[in-house]
Amino acid sequence: MSIPVFIDLEPINQLSELRSYLRSKNVDIEEEVPENVFLEENLFQVITCSEQLWKEQVNESEVESIFNSIISLSIVLPHEQIEPAVSALCQQLKKPLPIGDKRNASKLKLLNNLFIGLDETSQLRYTTYLSLIQLAGQTDLLNLVNIKLDDVKKWMKLWQLDTPQYQALLRVLHEMFTSTKKTDQASKVMIELLGTYNEENAAQARVDARRCIATCIADPSVLLLDHLLLLKPVKFLEGEPIHDLVTIFVSGKLSQYLSFYEKHKDVISSNGLNHEDNKQKMRLLTFLSLVEGKNEVTYQAVQSELQLEDNQLEPFIINVIKSKAAKVKLVQTQKKIVVNSSINRTFGKPQWLQLKNQLITWQTNLNLVANGLQGITAKV
């Protein structure tokens, strides 16, 4: 059977052809509908019954052609009638097929066609985008979807989303990023989510705040966490073990974390955190505190503070260098570590003053160089 194309037909005739096609694939649907059935009801029936195509051995391009026809019919419906059709399409297309099934990419393509076909200011784009990222996340195809947070923020304004809708979208994004091990993007999304709460409703964000803390701690690329303590929802967690934990990761030492772990193992496990990963991260953070403002540190000081054996020191320093958190080198003959630079774990008033003093020093040195060059030029 040739691939049907119904673009040039009137909507009612397209639906008739679609019904005939579905019946040819053994789909249980009436071939004709009573004349008093409205177009949108007719289309809704076709959408509902077309789900059977994903269960049959139907040519992939045929299925795409059928659903593109359904999409084209859906988006030309009057504004007040389009929502049921779009919602039904999204509900059907977002259901994932088994991982590795190439038709998942077809479903994603169809959802994207629906997204593009809708008016760019339509809130139905929000419904479609949610379905897109849910399907992409569950089928390991997130790389095929635009998940840039800056674009999501623009769409929020275009679609005139209220705060609960935007928060729901961010939660879905976070869930998809977390399930696909995209920890860096998951952290950014959770911080954006907590930023949507204000003084009045921050107390309601406890679950999101805990999830944000856990996400940032679990992300090996997130080394600066002091900004979390400024978020209102996180402040409402003061006095809870999870708040004590993030405070340790902001400015505490490895020994403090280990002490916390012995008392609150359940907090680590219940928040989906891994103790060994936490230890590794806390070693790096403790090292950054140890070398801050110093030109060198001894092997003994590092091993004592980080609880490292002799054979563990060199691999640890290699990981420090790979992390780009500090530029250091081992001087084995003198059993010391030379520190060229390192990031600060926190950036408060002392760090601003230090930066100010450095800038003043650089400006003074530049003025000396400029004056020297003027003197040389004058002599020439």
C-alpha positions in Angstrom: 0.0 0.0 0.0 1.4 3.4 -0.9 2.0 6.0 1.8 -1.2 8.1 2.0 -0.9 11.8 1.8 -4.0 13.9 2.6 -2.7 17.4 2.5 -4.8 18.6 -0.4 -8.1 17.3 0.9 -10.7 19.1 2.9 -10.5 18.2 6.7 -13.6 16.0 6.7 -12.3 14.1 3.7 -8.9 13.8 5.3 -10.5 12.2 8.3 -12.5 9.8 6.2 -9.2 8.7 4.4 -7.5 8.4 7.8 -10.3 6.2 9.1 -10.1 4.0 6.0 -6.3 3.6 6.5 -6.7 2.7 10.2 -9.3 0.1 9.3 -6.9 -1.4 6.8 -4.4 -1.9 9.6 -7.0 -3.8 11.7 -7.7 -0.8 14.0 -11.2 -0.9 15.5 -12.7 2.3 14.3 -15.9 3.2 12.4 -15.3 3.9 8.8 -17.9 6.7 8.7 -19.3 8.9 11.5 -22.7 10.4 11.8 -23.2 13.8 10.1 -24.0 15.4 13.5 -20.5 14.6 14.9 -18.4 17.7 15.0 -15.0 17.8 13.3 -13.1 18.0 16.6 -14.9 14.9 17.9 -14.2 13.1 14.7 -10.5 14.0 14.9 -10.4 13.0 18.6 -11.6 9.5 17.8 -9.0 9.2 15.0 -6.2 10.3 17.4 -7.4 7.9 20.1 -7.6 4.9 17.8 -4.3 5.7 16.0 -2.3 4.6 19.0 -2.8 1.0 17.8 -0.3 1.8 15.0 2.6 1.8 17.4 1.7 -1.7 18.4 1.5 -3.0 14.8 4.3 -3.8 12.4 3.6 -0.7 10.3 6.3 1.0 8.2 7.9 3.9 10.2 7.5 6.4 7.4 3.9 5.5 7.0 3.2 6.1 10.6 5.0 9.5 10.5 2.9 10.4 7.4 -0.4 9.5 9.2 0.5 11.4 12.3 1.7 14.4 10.4 -1.7 14.5 8.7 -3.4 14.3 12.2 -1.1 17.1 13.4 -2.0 19.3 10.4 -5.7 18.8 11.1 -5.2 19.5 14.8 -3.4 22.9 14.5 -6.0 24.3 12.1 -8.9 23.8 14.5 -10.4 26.9 16.0 -8.6 28.1 19.1 -11.3 27.0 21.5 -11.4 23.5 20.0 -7.7 22.7 19.6 -6.8 21.8 23.2 -8.4 18.3 23.4 -6.7 17.3 20.2 -3.3 18.5 21.2 -3.5 17.0 24.7 -4.6 13.7 23.2 -1.7 13.7 20.8 0.8 14.6 23.5 -0.5 11.9 25.8 -0.1 9.3 23.1 3.2 10.4 21.6 5.1 10.9 24.9 4.6 7.2 25.8 8.1 5.7 25.3 8.7 2.5 23.3 11.5 0.2 24.5 15.0 1.8 24.7 16.7 1.3 21.3 13.4 1.3 19.3 14.1 3.7 16.4 10.4 4.8 16.5 11.1 6.8 19.7 13.0 9.2 17.4 9.9 9.3 15.1 7.7 10.1 18.1 10.1 12.9 19.1 10.1 14.3 15.6 6.3 14.3 15.5 6.0 16.1 18.9 8.5 18.6 17.5 6.4 19.1 14.4 3.4 19.7 16.6 5.4 22.2 18.8 6.6 24.1 15.7 3.1 24.1 14.1 1.5 25.8 17.1 1.5 29.5 17.5 4.7 30.6 19.3 2.7 32.3 22.0 0.2 29.4 22.6 0.2 27.8 26.0 -0.3 24.5 24.2 3.4 24.7 23.3 4.0 24.3 27.0 2.0 21.1 27.1 3.9 19.8 24.0 7.3 20.8 25.3 6.7 18.9 28.6 5.9 15.8 26.5 9.0 16.3 24.4 11.4 16.4 27.3 9.6 13.6 29.1 9.9 11.3 26.1 13.5 12.4 25.3 14.6 11.8 28.9 13.1 8.4 29.1 14.5 7.2 25.8 18.0 8.8 26.1 17.4 11.3 23.3 17.7 14.6 25.2 20.4 15.6 22.7 17.7 15.9 20.1 15.7 18.5 22.1 16.4 22.2 22.9 16.9 22.1 26.6 18.8 25.5 27.0 17.6 27.2 30.2 17.9 30.6 28.6 15.5 29.6 25.8 13.1 28.0 28.4 13.0 31.4 30.2 12.1 33.2 27.0 9.3 30.7 26.3 8.0 31.1 29.8 7.3 34.8 29.0 5.9 34.0 25.5 3.6 31.4 26.8 2.6 33.6 29.8 3.2 30.8 32.3 2.3 31.4 35.9 4.9 30.5 38.6 3.4 27.0 39.4 3.5 26.1 35.7 7.1 27.2 35.3 8.1 25.3 38.5 6.4 22.2 37.1 8.4 22.5 33.9 11.7 23.0 35.8 10.9 19.9 38.0 10.4 17.8 34.9 13.7 19.1 33.4 15.5 18.3 36.6 14.1 14.8 36.7 15.2 14.2 33.1 18.7 15.6 33.7 19.1 13.5 36.8 17.9 10.3 35.2 20.4 10.8 32.3 23.3 11.7 34.6 23.5 15.3 33.3 24.4 16.6 36.8 25.7 20.0 35.8 22.4 20.9 34.0 20.3 19.4 36.8 22.1 21.6 39.3 21.4 24.8 37.3 17.8 23.9 36.9 17.3 23.3 40.6 18.9 26.6 41.5 16.6 28.3 38.9 13.6 26.5 40.5 14.5 27.7 44.1 14.9 31.2 42.7 11.2 31.2 41.8 10.1 31.2 45.4 9.7 34.4 47.4 9.5 35.3 51.1 5.8 34.4 51.2 6.0 30.9 49.8 9.6 29.8 50.5 8.4 27.6 53.4 6.5 25.5 50.9 9.6 24.7 48.9 11.3 22.3 51.4 11.2 19.3 49.1 12.6 21.3 46.2 15.3 22.8 48.5 16.4 19.4 49.7 16.5 18.1 46.1 18.5 21.2 45.1 21.1 20.6 47.9 21.4 16.9 47.0 21.8 17.7 43.3 24.6 20.2 43.9 26.4 18.0 46.3 26.2 15.1 43.9 27.5 17.1 41.0 31.4 16.8 41.0 31.7 20.0 38.9 29.9 22.1 41.5 32.6 23.2 44.0 31.2 26.5 45.1 28.0 26.0 47.1 27.8 29.1 49.3 25.2 30.7 47.0 22.7 28.0 48.2 22.7 29.3 51.7 21.4 32.6 50.4 18.3 31.0 48.8 15.2 31.6 50.9 13.9 28.0 50.6 17.3 26.7 51.9 17.2 29.1 54.8 13.9 27.5 55.9 15.8 24.2 56.3 18.1 25.7 59.1 18.2 23.3 62.0 17.7 20.2 59.8 20.5 17.7 59.1 20.4 18.4 55.3 21.2 22.1 56.0 24.1 21.1 58.3 25.3 18.9 55.5 25.3 21.7 52.8 27.0 24.0 55.3 29.9 21.4 55.6 30.2 21.3 51.9 30.3 25.1 51.8 33.1 25.7 54.3 33.7 22.6 56.4 36.4 19.9 56.4 36.6 16.2 55.6 36.7 15.3 59.3 33.4 17.2 59.8 31.7 15.4 57.0 32.9 12.0 58.3 31.5 12.9 61.8 28.2 13.9 60.2 28.0 10.7 58.2 28.4 8.5 61.3 25.4 10.3 62.9 23.2 10.7 59.8 23.8 7.9 57.4 20.1 7.9 56.6 20.3 11.5 55.4 22.9 10.5 52.8 21.0 7.5 51.6 17.5 9.0 51.6 18.7 11.9 49.5 20.2 9.7 46.9 23.8 10.6 47.8 26.8 8.3 47.6 29.1 8.4 50.6 32.3 7.5 48.7 31.6 10.3 46.1 30.9 12.7 49.0 34.3 11.8 50.6 36.1 12.4 47.3 34.5 15.8 46.9 35.1 16.8 50.5 38.8 15.9 50.1 39.0 18.3 47.2 37.1 21.0 49.0 39.2 20.6 52.2 42.4 20.7 50.1 41.2 24.1 48.6 40.7 25.5 52.1 44.1 24.2 53.2 46.0 25.9 50.3 44.0 29.1 50.2 46.4 32.1 50.4 49.5 29.8 50.5 52.3 29.3 48.1 53.1 25.8 49.3 52.0 23.1 51.7 53.8 20.0 53.0 52.9 16.4 52.2 52.4 15.8 55.8 49.9 18.6 56.3 47.9 17.4 53.3 47.9 13.8 54.2 47.0 14.5 57.8 44.1 16.8 56.9 42.8 14.7 54.0 43.4 11.3 55.7 45.5 10.0 52.8 48.1 7.2 52.8 51.5 7.8 51.1 50.4 5.9 47.9 47.2 7.9 47.7 48.7 11.4 47.6 49.9 11.5 44.0 46.7 10.2 42.5 44.8 12.7 44.5 46.9 15.6 43.3 46.5 14.4 39.7 42.7 14.6 40.2 43.0 18.1 41.7 44.8 19.3 38.6 42.2 17.6 36.3 39.4 19.3 38.2 41.1 22.7 37.4 40.2 23.8 40.9 43.9 24.5 41.6 47.2 24.7 39.8 49.7 22.8 41.8 52.8 20.6 41.4 54.5 18.0 43.5 58.1 18.6 44.6 59.0 15.1 45.8 62.6 15.9 46.9 61.3 18.4 49.4 58.0 16.6 50.1 55.9 19.7 49.4 53.3 20.9 47.0 53.8 24.2 45.3 50.6 26.2 44.8 50.3 28.5 41.8 46.6 29.3 42.2 43.4 27.9 43.6 39.7 28.8 43.7 38.1 30.1 46.9 35.3 27.9 48.3 33.4 31.0 49.5 33.4 34.5 48.2 32.4 37.0 50.8 33.8 40.3 52.2 37.3 39.0 52.9 37.6 37.7 49.3 36.4 41.0 47.9 38.9 42.9 50.0 41.7 40.5 48.8 40.6 41.1 45.2 40.6 44.9 45.8 44.1 44.8 47.2 45.3 42.7 44.2 43.8 45.1 41.7 45.4 48.1 43.5 48.8 46.3 43.4 48.4 45.6 39.7 47.4 49.2 39.0 50.4 50.4 41.0 52.8 48.1 39.0 51.3 49.2 35.7 51.7 52.8 36.6 55.4 52.1 37.4 55.8 50.4 34.0 54.1 53.2 32.2 56.2 55.9 33.9 59.4 53.9 33.1 58.4 53.7 29.4 57.7 57.4 29.3 61.2 58.1 30.8 62.8 55.9 28.1 60.8 57.5 25.4 61.8 61.0 26.6 65.5 60.1 26.4 65.1 58.7 22.8 
